[in-house]
Amino acid sequence: KLGNAQFTIVPKLSDGSPVPGYENGIPATGLPGNTVDVPDVSGYTKTAKTVDVPTDKPNVDVIYTPNSQKATIHFVDQSGNTIASNL
């Protein structure tokens, strides 16, 4: 019987580059042949909910897509008075 395997889930963007802050991946453990849950990464949506525990490689790449962001810009002068409409 095989024991737990230690491997790394590597969050990547669609262009293959690492998700910022996760260049070294996320350590994971599981029994080879089983699946493990893919961890959440703040600000991103994972494209897979689970991955197979590898039997022959130390890393498993998972694609994450950035979540939409919104911002409002307030134009004020040094005294805090509004000088233009918000964007």
C-alpha positions as a LaTeX table, in Angstrom:
\begin{tabular}{lrrr}
\hline
Residue & $x$ (\AA) & $y$ (\AA) & $z$ (\AA) \\
\hline
Lys1 & 0.00 & 0.00 & 0.00 \\
Leu2 & 1.28 & 3.45 & $-0.93$ \\
Gly3 & 1.58 & 6.13 & 1.72 \\
Asn4 & 0.72 & 9.81 & 1.45 \\
Ala5 & 2.52 & 11.75 & $-1.26$ \\
Gln6 & 3.68 & 15.31 & $-0.73$ \\
Phe7 & 3.39 & 17.55 & $-3.77$ \\
Thr8 & 2.85 & 21.18 & $-4.69$ \\
Ile9 & $-0.22$ & 22.78 & $-6.26$ \\
Val10 & 1.11 & 25.64 & $-8.40$ \\
Pro11 & $-1.45$ & 28.42 & $-9.05$ \\
Lys12 & $-0.90$ & 29.80 & $-12.57$ \\
Leu13 & $-2.53$ & 32.40 & $-14.75$ \\
Ser14 & $-3.83$ & 31.50 & $-18.21$ \\
Asp15 & $-0.56$ & 32.70 & $-19.78$ \\
Gly16 & 1.39 & 30.19 & $-17.66$ \\
Ser17 & 2.91 & 32.72 & $-15.28$ \\
Pro18 & 2.55 & 32.15 & $-11.52$ \\
Val19 & $-0.20$ & 33.87 & $-9.54$ \\
Pro20 & 1.56 & 36.72 & $-7.68$ \\
Gly21 & 2.43 & 35.67 & $-4.15$ \\
Tyr22 & 2.24 & 31.97 & $-5.00$ \\
Glu23 & 5.44 & 31.53 & $-7.02$ \\
Asn24 & 6.48 & 28.62 & $-4.78$ \\
Gly25 & 3.05 & 26.98 & $-4.90$ \\
Ile26 & 0.93 & 25.55 & $-2.11$ \\
Pro27 & 2.06 & 22.34 & $-0.36$ \\
Ala28 & $-0.43$ & 19.46 & $-0.49$ \\
Thr29 & $-0.58$ & 15.86 & 0.68 \\
Gly30 & $-2.72$ & 12.93 & $-0.40$ \\
Leu31 & $-2.79$ & 9.30 & $-1.41$ \\
Pro32 & $-1.62$ & 8.70 & $-5.00$ \\
Gly33 & $-4.60$ & 7.98 & $-7.24$ \\
Asn34 & $-6.99$ & 9.95 & $-5.01$ \\
Thr35 & $-8.11$ & 13.54 & $-5.46$ \\
Val36 & $-7.59$ & 16.52 & $-3.18$ \\
Asp37 & $-9.42$ & 19.84 & $-3.06$ \\
Val38 & $-7.77$ & 22.76 & $-4.85$ \\
Pro39 & $-7.25$ & 25.64 & $-2.39$ \\
Asp40 & $-8.85$ & 29.05 & $-2.85$ \\
Val41 & $-6.61$ & 32.00 & $-3.69$ \\
Ser42 & $-7.93$ & 35.41 & $-2.66$ \\
Gly43 & $-8.85$ & 37.56 & $-5.68$ \\
Tyr44 & $-8.87$ & 34.63 & $-8.12$ \\
Thr45 & $-11.24$ & 31.89 & $-9.28$ \\
Lys46 & $-9.84$ & 28.37 & $-9.68$ \\
Thr47 & $-10.65$ & 26.43 & $-12.86$ \\
Ala48 & $-10.66$ & 23.07 & $-11.06$ \\
Lys49 & $-12.23$ & 22.07 & $-7.73$ \\
Thr50 & $-10.02$ & 19.01 & $-7.27$ \\
Val51 & $-6.79$ & 17.54 & $-8.66$ \\
Asp52 & $-5.44$ & 14.02 & $-8.77$ \\
Val53 & $-2.60$ & 13.30 & $-6.37$ \\
Pro54 & 0.37 & 12.72 & $-8.68$ \\
Thr55 & 2.37 & 9.52 & $-8.71$ \\
Asp56 & 5.22 & 10.69 & $-10.91$ \\
Lys57 & 5.75 & 14.45 & $-10.57$ \\
Pro58 & 6.20 & 16.90 & $-7.70$ \\
Asn59 & 4.01 & 19.72 & $-9.04$ \\
Val60 & 0.43 & 20.05 & $-10.26$ \\
Asp61 & $-0.42$ & 23.27 & $-12.13$ \\
Val62 & $-3.90$ & 24.76 & $-11.69$ \\
Ile63 & $-5.13$ & 27.74 & $-13.70$ \\
Tyr64 & $-6.70$ & 30.61 & $-11.75$ \\
Thr65 & $-8.48$ & 33.59 & $-13.34$ \\
Pro66 & $-8.44$ & 37.06 & $-11.77$ \\
Asn67 & $-11.74$ & 38.25 & $-10.32$ \\
Ser68 & $-13.18$ & 41.52 & $-11.64$ \\
Gln69 & $-12.27$ & 44.58 & $-9.61$ \\
Lys70 & $-14.12$ & 47.87 & $-9.20$ \\
Ala71 & $-12.85$ & 51.23 & $-8.03$ \\
Thr72 & $-14.28$ & 54.72 & $-7.62$ \\
Ile73 & $-12.01$ & 57.72 & $-8.01$ \\
His74 & $-12.87$ & 60.80 & $-5.93$ \\
Phe75 & $-11.30$ & 64.08 & $-7.12$ \\
Val76 & $-10.62$ & 66.38 & $-4.17$ \\
Asp77 & $-8.28$ & 69.25 & $-3.44$ \\
Gln78 & $-5.87$ & 69.49 & $-0.49$ \\
Ser79 & $-8.74$ & 70.59 & 1.76 \\
Gly80 & $-10.93$ & 67.61 & 0.84 \\
Asn81 & $-13.34$ & 69.62 & $-1.34$ \\
Thr82 & $-14.76$ & 67.81 & $-4.37$ \\
Ile83 & $-13.33$ & 69.35 & $-7.56$ \\
Ala84 & $-14.74$ & 66.94 & $-10.19$ \\
Ser85 & $-17.31$ & 64.20 & $-10.58$ \\
Asn86 & $-16.46$ & 60.73 & $-9.38$ \\
Leu87 & $-15.38$ & 58.14 & $-11.92$ \\
\hline
\end{tabular}
